[in-house]
Structure formats: C-alpha cells, structure tokens
C-alpha cells in the first residue's frame, strides 16, 4: 500500500498564509529538505529554479526557500513572476534539478503554496515527495553545508523573453493573428507581462484586463474562474474573442464573439477534432470525472477514444501516459498538449485554438458547435470537517442514491472533495436541465446539513 503524504496534495503544498504549513519556518525547512533530497551525489553543484505569481506573500516565501536551498548546498536561479508552465519549460532548458513555483493558482491572495517540477518539466514522482516529507519530519535541526559549499543565488533576467518565444513556436510559423481583436484577461497574475505580448507579437490587436497586479488583487473579479468582466469587454469592444487566464497561467477559458464562455471541455474538443482531422491525434483523449457528458459523446461520434481520470492534472497526465495519449484536460481549462509541452499551459492552449481558427477560417463560435454540452450543475459546499468522512456518511449516501433514482439512466452524480480548497463539490449532469438543478440543489443541501 502506498504511503500517504502528509503535506503534498494533488498540486503541491497549499493553504492560507500564516496557517501551518504555509509559514516562513516551514518553507525554510522545505527548501532545505528539497536540497537534501535532490542534490547531486557526484560532487557537482546542482541548481534549482524558483518562480512565483504576483501575490504579496511570494516575496517572503521566495526568501525562505532560497535560504533553505542554499543551506543544503543548492544553487538557485530566481525567475521572478512567471507562469507555472513557464517554470516547467525553463527547468528543462536550464537543465536544473528541479523547478519550484510559489503560487496558489486560482485561489485568492490570502492563500499561497509551493509546487515542484522535475528536471524533465513534469510533476515530482511520489517517492521524491515522500523523501522530502521524511526530511521535513526529521527532529534534527537544519544542518548547513560548509561555508564554501553554500548555494549561490542569481537572477535570470531574460526569462520572460525566452518563454514568449517558446509559446510562439508551438504554432506553425505561417500562422499569424493579424486582423484579430482579442481581449486578454491575466487575472492580475503571473502572465500579466507575458500573455499580451505573445498575442501582439503574432499580430493581434490586444485589449488587456487584469494586468496591474498589486500583490492583493490576483484572481479578484476576473480571470479564468470569473470570466464575467471578459464577457462584457468582448461585447463592448466588439472583439473576435476573449482569453481568460488564471493567477498562475496554467488554465484558460475563452469567450466567443457573442460573449459566450467556451470552457475546458469545449477547448479540448476543438483541439482533439482538429488533431484528428490533421492525422496527428495519438492515443485516447483524457478528461476527468467532471468532464461534460457532451464531450464524451462528441468525441465518440468521431471515433475518438475518450477516458476519464480523477480530477487533477497529475492524474490526467498519468492516464495519458498509460493510454499513449497526447491530449487531455479538465473542464476548468487546464489542458495538457503533450505534443507541445509537458504540463498544462493556458497561453499555449489558447494559441492552439487560435491557430485552428486561422487555418480553418472558422471563428470560435463555429469551432465549438460540434459539441453540445449536457446540462450540468456544480455546487461548492464549504466544510470545516474531513470531507471524505462527510461524503461516506450514511445519510449522504442515502441522499445520493435517491438523487440517482430521480435522474434514472440519463445522468451522472459526483460527490468529491476539492483537492485545493475546504469544499465538497456536488456535480449533477443529465439531459433535463430543470431536473438537474432540482437534484443538485437538493443533494447540496443534504451535504450542508451533514457538514
């Protein structure tokens, strides 16, 4: 049986700033533990890259990580504010032992977290995370290497330019965006100084939202989780489409010319259908248990194999590897194009869709029309107790069985704990929108009473 991790979740270590483990003391020891586990044993100096999003606590945790890594003898390369997928890419190109991201992704500024990439630009293996936790839990104080072996820190000043060029290289060189008016919402996050330039350098007329971070406004009233401002701006400016990224840039939601949201399921469909048409689609497309039933139906109609993983990009990637696939993603807009990069990347995903639109001459609203979404309702129920224990309670399981009988054979129900927030997600899906809503709100009320 696999050993349970104490600190690492599905996407690193995350929580509220000042509440253990998201404290300077813990992050200091975490940096030291990472250095101890990852340091080369051949006597050569090892290096780690550190990037962060724009939340104010990032400065504090960057310094703590730097001190811990240096104490363990690891050299550090500081990237400053950079998207999570950029750090994965730069970790590979700099041949670093690991990349570290200081971010809580789509969460508000009060939260922060630490996530890691291996030297290959992928998530750390479970056994490495467990080894890091073993070092953290050691009762011994932090040991410092000899003064002449302390790690050195340097800042990489050209990191933004390197990443911008990489993003542009993921679409055919003959594709340009001249004549397109695009609204780009960066959620006051890590893409604020990058994403607009990517699309502008490809020829688009770019209108920006969420590009003035102040440390406190990341993900506030905008970005991939709150696209209402983007929808409004697309309509007011008569733009061809809008692009909403989240705080660390690994998710994207798009908006068509009519102001309609195009979510991760629809983006995944657009890319999969185009890859199939071009003869470049490999293996099964991977969604998650939250993926809309309409995505599965649309892909099946085209003879494209589809399979579902647990929620979380780690599990999508694992299933892609198992099935020999190159394309997968989540409804939230976290899309993995393994034929372009190693992890979910909001800018690169948007570029794939834009390239398809330019190559086919079809606008976003037409590209998405090949998939008809089933009515789906998801309700987030805040909790204070252990979510797994709440879901397994007899009264909740009974309420779930009653709800399933109401839906019959033409629907799905999913109760699952959030991997990043103290929530239970209640998802109901079916063909009758009114019935879906009735069942979802009734089940959510049962969960609230139990919580």
N, C-alpha and C positions, 0 to 999 in steps of 0.2 A: 504493500500500500504506500502511495506517495506521501511523503512528509508534508504536513500543512505549513504554509508560510505564515508568519506572524505579522509582518509588516507589508510585504508586497501583495498588491491586488492584481487585477487583470491588466492594469495600466500603471504599474509602478506603485509608489507610495504617495498617498494624497490625503489631505484633511484641512482643517481650519488652522490658520496661522496662530501659533501660541498654545495650541492644544496638542499634547503629545500624540504622535511623534513629530509633528511639524513645528519643532523648536530648534533654535540655533545649536543647542547642545547635542541633540540627536543628529542633526545634519552634519555637524563636525565629525562625530564618530562614524556616521555613514560614509563620509568621504574617506576617512582613514581605512575603514573596513573594505571599501571598494579597491583602494590602493593595495591593500594587503593581498586581496584575492586575485587581482588582475595583473599585478606587476610581473614582468618577465623574470624568469628564473635563470636566464643566461647571462646576467650581468649587464645587459644593455639597458639604457634608460627607456622607460615607457612613457607614453603620453595619453592624456585624456582630454577630449574637447568638452567645454561647458557652454551651453547656450541657454537662453531664458526668454520668457514672454515679457510683457510690459508691466506686470503687477508690481507694486511698490516693494513687496517683501522679497522680490527676486534679488535685490542687491545684497540683502542680509544673508540669504542662503547661498548666494554665489561666493561670498567671502568665507562662509563656514566650510563649504565644500572644498574651496581652494586650500584652506589651512589643513584640513584633514588629509587631502590627497598629497600635499607637499610633505606632511609629517611622515607619510608612508613611502616617500621617495618617488612619487609620480610627477612628471612634468604636466603642466596644464596649458591649454590653449583656450583663451577666452574669446567667444564669438559675439557677446552682447545679445541684444534682442534679435532672435532668429526663429523662424517656424520650426516646429518639431521635425517635419520631414527634411528640412534643410540640414539639420544636425545629423540625421541619419546619413544623408548624402556626403556631407563633409567628413564624417568619421571615416568613411571608406576612402575618400580621395586623399586624406592626410595620413592614411594607414595608422590610425590611432587604435589603441587597445579598446577604447570604448568612447561613446558619446553620452553626455549627461544633459538632460533637459530639465530646467526648473520651470514647471508650469502646472496649472490645474485645468488646462484645456478650456472647456466651455463654462467652467464654474465661475462664480463671482470673485472679485478681487480679494475677499476675505480668506479664500482658500489658496493653497499652493501645494505643490507636490514635486516629486523627483521621479523621472523615468529614465531608462537606460537603453542604449543601443550597443550591440556587439560590434566588433571590428568589421563585420560584414554588413552593418547597417540594419540589422534585424533585432528583435527583442532578445534580451538575455535569456539563455536556457534556464529552466527551473533549477537545475543543480547549481548554477552560478549564483542565482538569487538566494538559494538556501545556504550556500557557503558564506555569502555576505552577511546573512542574518546570524549565522553562527559566530562570526567575528564581532558583530554588534553586541550580541548577548554575552560575550566574554566578560567576566567580572574584572579582568585586569584593566588597568588604566591604559590610555593610548600610549604606545611606545613610539619614540621618534627615531628615525634613522640617524646615522652620523651626520654632523653638520655639512660635510662635503657631498652627501648623498641626498640632501633635501631637494624636493622638486622645485623646478623653476616655472614661473608663470609668464606667458607672453600673450599679447592680444593680436588676433588675426584681423587686420583692418579691411582686407578685400573680400571677406566672406559674403557680403550681400551681392557683390558683382558676380562672384563665382556661381552662386545659387541661381541668380537671374538667368545667366547664360545656360545653365543646365536645364532649367524649366523650358526655355525656348527651344532647346534641342530635342524635346520629346515629341514635337510635331514635325511633319515634313517641312523642309526648308522653303518649299514653294508656297506654303500656306501663309497668308497674311490676313490681318484683320482690318484692312483699310475699308472705310465706309461704314464700319460698325460703331454705333454709340452704345457704350456699356457703362452701367453703374456698378461700382465695386465697393462693397462694404467690408472693411477689415476689422470690425468689432473693437477698434482701439487696441488691437492685439499685435502679435509678433509679425504680421505681414504688412503692417502699415506703411513701411518704407520700401516694400518689395513688390507686392502684387500690382499696384497701379502701374509701376514701371514695366513689368513684364508685358502687360497688355498694350501699353502705349508704344513700347519698342517694336511690337508686332503690327502697329499701325492703327490701333483702335482709338477712338475718341472716348476718353475715360472721365467719368464723373465719380468723385470719391465720397464715401461716407466712412465714418469711424477711423479716421487717420490722424487723430490728435490725442494720443494716449497721455494720461497724466498720472498713471500708477493706480488710480482708483476706478477708472471707467471701463476697464476691459470687460467685454461681453455685456455692457449695460445698454439695454434698449436697442440692441442691434446684433448683427452677425447671424451666423447660421441657425442659432436657436431662436432668434427673434427677427424674422425677415420682414416685419410689417413696414418698417421705415424704408427698406429697399423696395418693396412693392409700390409704395406711394411714390418714391422718387422715379422709378421706372416709368410709371404712368404720367407723372407731371412733366418729365423731361422728354417723353416720347422716345425712350431708348429702345433698342432692339432686344435687350435682355439685361438681367442683373445677376451679380455673383456675390454671394454672402459667405464669408469665411468665419471660422470660429477663432477664439483667442490664440490658439497655438498653430492654426493653419493646417490642421490635418483633416478638417471637414469642409465640405462645401455644399451649399444649397443654392439653386439657381431660380430665377424668376423670368418668365417669358414676357413677350411684348404686351400681353393682355394683363399683366400683373399677377398671373397665377404661379404659385410655387411649384417648382419641379424638384422633388425630393431625391434622396439617395437611391431608392428603388428605381425611379424613372431614369436617373442618370446611368445606373448600372445597366438597365435595359438598352438605352441608346447606344452605349459603348459596345455591349455584347452583340447587338444586332449588326452594328457596323463592322465589328471584327469578323463576324461570321460571313458577312457579305464579301469582305476582302479576303477571306480564306486564312485569316491569321488567328482565329479563336482556337485556343488549346484547352483540352480537358473540360471539366464541368465548371460552370459559373457557381460561385458560392455566395449565398445570402446568409441570413440568420433566422432564428425562430421568430424574429419580429418582422421579417420581410413580408410585404403585402402579398396576399394570395394571387393578386393580379399579375405580379411579376413572374411567379412560377408558371401561371397559365400562358402568358405571352411567350415566354421562352420555350415552353413545351410545344406550343403551336409551331414554332420554328425549328423544332428538332434539336434544341439546345439543352443539354443536360443541366439540371439545377439541383443543388443540395443545400441543406441548411446546417449552419454551425451554431454554437452558443453565441450569445451577444458578446462582442469584444473583438477588436481587430486581431488579437493574438490567436483566437480560435478560428477566425476566418482564414488567417494565413496558414495555420496548421492543416486545415481541411483542404486548402488549395494545394498544399504540398502532397497531401495524401492522394488526391484525385488528379494530380498532374495539371491542375488549372493555373491560369494566369490572371484571372479577373474575378474579383469578389468585392463585397461591400455590405454596408448597413444602411438602413432607412435614414439614419441621421446624416448621411452624406459622407461617411468615412469609406472611401472607395480605394481599393488596392489594385493597381495596374502593374503586375509584376513584369510585364513586358516593357515597362518604362522605369520603374524604381522599386525600392524594396519595402515601402511602407505606404500607408495612406497619405495622400498629398492633395490638399484642396486646390491649389493652383494648377497642378498637373492634370487633375481630373477635369477641371473647367476647360483647360486647353484641349483635352481630347475631344470634348463635346463641341467646342468651337471649331476645331479642325474638321470634324464630321459635318457640321453645318455648312462650312465653306465648301467642302469637297462635294457635297450633295446638292447644295443650293437650297436646302430646306431650313427654315427657321426653327427655333427651339420648340415652338408650339406644335409644329408638324412632326418633328422627330419623336416627341413623347407620345403622340397619338396612337402609336402601335401597341401601347399597353393601356389597358383600362383597369384602374385601381378598384379594388373592392372596398366598400365602406369599412373603416377601421377606427376604433376609438381607443386611445390610450390615456389612462388617468394615473397620475403620480400621487401616491398616498404617503405623506410624511410619517415616519415612525421614529420611536425612541428605543425600541427593543430590538432583539435579534430578529432580523427579517425572516430567516429560514425557519425559526421556531413559530413565528406567526403564520406563515404560509402552511405549515404542516398541522396546524390545529384542526381538530375535527370539525368545528363549526365552519371554518373556512373551506375545508374540503367538501363539506356538505353543500355549502352555498355554490361552490364551483360546479358540482355535479348537477344541481338544479338548473344553473345557468346553461350548462351544456345541453341539457334536455330541451330547453327553450329554443336553442339555436338549431338543434337537430343535426343533420349530416352536412349542412351547408355553412359551416362556420368553424372558427377556432377560438379558444380561450387560452391565454397565457398569463400566469402569475409568476413574477420573478423579482428578486431583489436587484436594485441598481448596484453596479459594481463601483460606482464613484460617489454616490450620494446616499443619505439615510432615507431611502424611498423604497416602496414596493410599487412596481409598475403593473397595472392591471390593463391587459390588452384584450380586446374583443374584436373579432372580424367576421364578416358574413356578407350576404348579398342584400339583406334588408336593412337599410340604414337606420330606420326607426327602431327596429328590434335590437340592433347592435348597440345603440345608445342606451336603451332601456336596460339591457343586460349588463352593460359596462358600469353604469352608474349604480345599479343595484349591488353588483359584486364589490365595487369600490367602497360602498357604504358598509358592507359586511366587514371588509378589511379594516376600515377606520374604527369600527366598534371593537374589533379584536385587538387593535394596536393601542 
